[in-house]
Amino acid sequence: MTTSMINKVSQFHNRLAIAVAPFQGQELSQAEILLVYLEANPNSNDDLKWIQASDHSQNHTNRAPCLCSKTILGIFHRMGHGLYKVL
């Protein structure tokens, strides 16, 4: 895990949080999260390779996650493989 990777992933946190806010309390798949992100941030296809719900999850993480991972600032709660509840 490198600091530069964590910083890269973290730079998308606010845009992702704003994009999924209307879905608070709902469960979304990783694919749906990417679609919601793109709808809210047109012309951001290059961002998609950096958007992993588990990087922004309160109860699950990846290698080099967002700074919100495993904290109360997390955007998602992992419900199962590829399925996340929007907090």
N, C-alpha and C positions, 0 to 999 in steps of 0.2 A: 504494500500500500504506500503510495507516494503522496506527498503533500500536493503536488501539481495535479494529480488525478482527482483527489478529494476536492480541490478548489474548482476544477473543471465541472465536476458533477454538481457541486453546490451552487454554481452560478445559475442553474436552471430552476432552483428551488422556488423562488417567488413566482415565476411564470407558471410553473406547474401547479402550485397551490391556488393561484387565481383561476386557472383553467378548470380545475376539478371542484372548486368551491360550490357550484350549483348542484353537485352530486353528493353533498355531504350526507352521510348515513347510508349511502347506497354501495353495493358491491359492483366493482368494475373489473374486467379482465385487463391484463397488460395491454392487449391489442386495443381495447376500448379506451384506455388511458391515453395511448398514443394518438388515437383519432381525436379525442377531446382536446389534447394539447395542440394538435395541428389546426383544428378549427379555431381555437383561441389565438393562435400564433401563426397566421398564414405565412408562407414562404420560409418556414423554419424546418424544412425536411432534414437539414444537416444536424439539427439538435437531437433528432430521434434516436440516434445511436448512443446518446448519453442519458436518455430518459428510461430509467428502470425503477418501477415502483418500489422494489425492495431496497433501493438506495435511500428512500425517503420513508421507510417504515419504522414504526415504533417497536415492533416485536420481531423483526427479521432484518438481515443485512447482507450485503455483498462485500467483496473486496473493494476497498476505496469508496465507501459510501459518502453521501452528503453528511454535512455536520449535524443535521437534524436526526440522523439515524439513531434508533434506540434511545430517543429522548422524547419529552412531551411535545417537542416541536415537529415531530414526524407528521407527515401528511396522510399516511395510510396505516392500516392494520392488516397484516397478511392473514387471510382466511384459509388459504390453501394454495396449491401450486398454481401460480399465475392469476390468482384471484385476490383482490384487495378491497377492503372497506375504506371509503373516504371519510376521514375524521373531520 
